[in-house]
Amino acid sequence: MTGEIYMQRDSEKTRQKILAGLEKLITRDGFTAVGVNAVAREAGIDKVLIYRYFGSMEGLLQAFADEKDLCPSVDDILRDLKDGAPYHEIATKIVLEHALTLQQSPLAQELVCWELTEQNPLTILFGREMEQRGLNALADRGIVPEKDSVTLSVVLLCGLQYLILRGRNNNPMMNIDYSKNETREDVERVISRAIKAFYEVPEGSLK
């Protein structure tokens, strides 16, 4: 029995070592460096173990996606908001918190870049599945955003993602360097105003 427990612990240790190697590889060298041989070298293991524990490279990516918190959950984002908070505050918090997570996570930035070039279990979960999780979590709270509200939030978040990714290369757009605190505060203030105005101004009232 003791031997079985030891083997289980050793197997889990090896499994986590492989997952950690994948994360380090993506963060340091980018998604183009990802492959079975590269992950095995990074983890310091024989590549046969990747197939033993995950079945394939796709299986490894799926396991990484399942275990890694790549985006903040809706519950975490809305924890500080009071019950019955207006929709514009909820939408603003969701957009800005996702942008902040991306800004602080080189791994998430690499995954956004990867998502733009190909689909695999990791990029699919990072994109569509997480989007659906977010909508489901809002629905559980009795919040069902209208189509135009979702469109606005997506457009704003994609704009922030673009600013963040350009900032990685020290190439801010129109001198808007989102990595600087004062710039980020200005951008957050403008986004907050834009979302609030969207909810307050009746559709069709602007000509």
KAPE-V445679 format. One record per residue. N is the residue number from 1. RES is the residue in one letter. PSI is psi as a letter, one per 30 degrees, with the letter a starting at -180 (* if undefined). OMEGA is omega as a letter, one per 20 degrees, with the letter a starting at -180 (NA if undefined). Layout:
N	RES	PSI	OMEGA
N	RES	PSI	OMEGA
//
This chain:
1	M	e	r
2	T	e	r
3	G	e	r
4	E	e	r
5	I	e	r
6	Y	e	r
7	M	e	r
8	Q	e	r
9	R	e	a
10	D	e	r
11	S	e	r
12	E	e	r
13	K	e	r
14	T	e	r
15	R	e	r
16	Q	e	r
17	K	e	r
18	I	e	r
19	L	e	r
20	A	e	r
21	G	e	r
22	L	e	a
23	E	e	a
24	K	e	a
25	L	e	r
26	I	e	a
27	T	e	a
28	R	e	a
29	D	f	a
30	G	l	a
31	F	f	a
32	T	f	a
33	A	f	a
34	V	k	r
35	G	l	a
36	V	e	a
37	N	e	a
38	A	e	r
39	V	e	r
40	A	e	r
41	R	e	a
42	E	e	a
43	A	f	a
44	G	h	a
45	I	l	r
46	D	k	a
47	K	f	r
48	V	e	a
49	L	f	r
50	I	e	r
51	Y	e	a
52	R	e	a
53	Y	f	a
54	F	f	r
55	G	e	a
56	S	l	r
57	M	e	r
58	E	e	r
59	G	e	r
60	L	e	r
61	L	e	r
62	Q	e	r
63	A	e	r
64	F	e	r
65	A	e	a
66	D	e	a
67	E	f	a
68	K	k	r
69	D	j	a
70	L	f	r
71	C	l	r
72	P	k	r
73	S	l	r
74	V	e	r
75	D	e	r
76	D	e	a
77	I	e	a
78	L	g	a
79	R	e	a
80	D	f	r
81	L	k	r
82	K	l	r
83	D	k	r
84	G	g	r
85	A	k	a
86	P	l	a
87	Y	e	a
88	H	e	r
89	E	e	r
90	I	e	a
91	A	e	r
92	T	e	a
93	K	e	a
94	I	e	a
95	V	e	a
96	L	e	r
97	E	e	r
98	H	e	r
99	A	e	a
100	L	e	r
101	T	e	r
102	L	e	a
103	Q	e	a
104	Q	f	a
105	S	j	r
106	P	e	r
107	L	e	r
108	A	e	r
109	Q	e	r
110	E	e	a
111	L	e	r
112	V	e	r
113	C	e	a
114	W	e	a
115	E	f	a
116	L	f	a
117	T	f	a
118	E	l	r
119	Q	k	r
120	N	l	a
121	P	e	a
122	L	e	a
123	T	e	r
124	I	e	r
125	L	e	r
126	F	e	a
127	G	c	a
128	R	e	a
129	E	e	r
130	M	e	r
131	E	e	a
132	Q	e	r
133	R	e	r
134	G	e	r
135	L	e	r
136	N	e	r
137	A	e	r
138	L	e	r
139	A	e	r
140	D	f	r
141	R	g	a
142	G	g	a
143	I	j	r
144	V	j	a
145	P	k	r
146	E	l	a
147	K	e	a
148	D	e	r
149	S	e	r
150	V	e	r
151	T	e	r
152	L	e	a
153	S	e	a
154	V	e	a
155	V	e	r
156	L	e	a
157	L	e	r
158	C	e	r
159	G	e	r
160	L	e	r
161	Q	e	a
162	Y	e	r
163	L	e	a
164	I	e	a
165	L	e	r
166	R	e	r
167	G	f	r
168	R	e	a
169	N	g	a
170	N	h	a
171	N	i	a
172	P	k	r
173	M	k	a
174	M	h	r
175	N	g	r
176	I	j	a
177	D	j	a
178	Y	f	r
179	S	f	r
180	K	k	a
181	N	e	a
182	E	e	r
183	T	e	r
184	R	e	r
185	E	e	r
186	D	e	a
187	V	e	a
188	E	e	r
189	R	e	r
190	V	e	r
191	I	e	r
192	S	e	r
193	R	e	a
194	A	e	a
195	I	e	r
196	K	e	r
197	A	e	r
198	F	e	a
199	Y	f	a
200	E	f	a
201	V	k	a
202	P	k	r
203	E	k	r
204	G	f	a
205	S	f	r
206	L	k	a
207	K	*	NA
//
